[in-house]
Amino acid sequence: MMFFDRNDIPLQIRRIRELNNLEQSEKNMSLRISNTQKELGLLKTNPETLEKYAREKYLMKKDNEDLYIVTFDSSSIR
């Protein structure tokens, strides 16, 4: 004899899959948080790292420098 209720087998399987996905997402977020904390520590303590970060992420430059951004069209590269 079988009973069908709110906690049937297909629902349990979906919940297990969702739990596994959430656990994997938690691991990824924990890794990203630790990497960001390391980067923040370097930015707070090392002026060269701060300058490099500003140049790469925000395209900042010194007053006596010229900045050239070179982009490639992916269709022209063979």
C-alpha positions in Angstrom: 0.0 0.0 0.0 1.3 3.5 -0.9 0.4 6.8 0.5 0.9 10.2 -1.2 1.5 13.1 1.0 3.4 16.4 1.0 6.7 14.6 1.7 6.7 12.2 -1.2 9.9 10.7 -2.7 10.2 13.1 -5.7 10.0 16.1 -3.4 12.7 14.6 -1.1 14.9 14.1 -4.1 14.4 17.7 -5.2 15.2 18.9 -1.7 18.4 16.9 -1.6 19.5 18.3 -4.9 18.7 21.8 -3.8 20.6 21.3 -0.6 23.6 20.1 -2.5 23.5 23.1 -4.8 23.2 25.4 -1.8 26.2 23.8 0.0 28.3 24.2 -3.2 27.2 27.8 -3.4 28.2 28.3 0.2 31.7 26.9 -0.5 32.1 29.2 -3.5 31.0 32.2 -1.5 33.3 31.3 1.4 36.2 31.1 -1.0 35.4 34.4 -2.6 35.1 36.1 0.8 38.5 34.8 1.9 40.1 36.0 -1.4 38.4 39.4 -1.0 39.6 39.7 2.6 43.2 38.9 1.5 43.0 41.4 -1.2 41.6 44.0 1.2 44.5 43.3 3.6 47.0 43.9 0.9 45.3 47.1 -0.2 45.3 48.5 3.3 49.0 47.7 4.0 50.8 47.9 0.6 50.8 51.2 -1.3 52.1 49.6 -4.5 49.2 47.1 -4.4 46.7 50.0 -4.0 48.2 51.8 -6.9 48.1 48.7 -9.1 44.5 48.0 -8.1 43.5 51.6 -8.9 45.2 51.5 -12.3 43.7 48.1 -13.3 40.2 48.4 -12.0 39.4 52.1 -12.3 41.9 53.0 -15.1 43.4 55.7 -13.0 46.7 57.4 -14.0 49.2 59.9 -12.7 49.1 63.5 -13.9 52.2 63.2 -16.1 51.1 59.9 -17.8 49.0 59.1 -20.9 46.7 56.1 -20.8 46.0 54.1 -23.9 43.4 51.3 -23.9 43.9 48.7 -26.6 40.9 46.5 -27.4 40.7 43.7 -30.0 37.7 42.7 -32.0 37.3 39.0 -31.6 36.2 38.5 -35.2 39.5 40.0 -36.5 41.8 37.7 -34.5 42.6 34.4 -36.3 
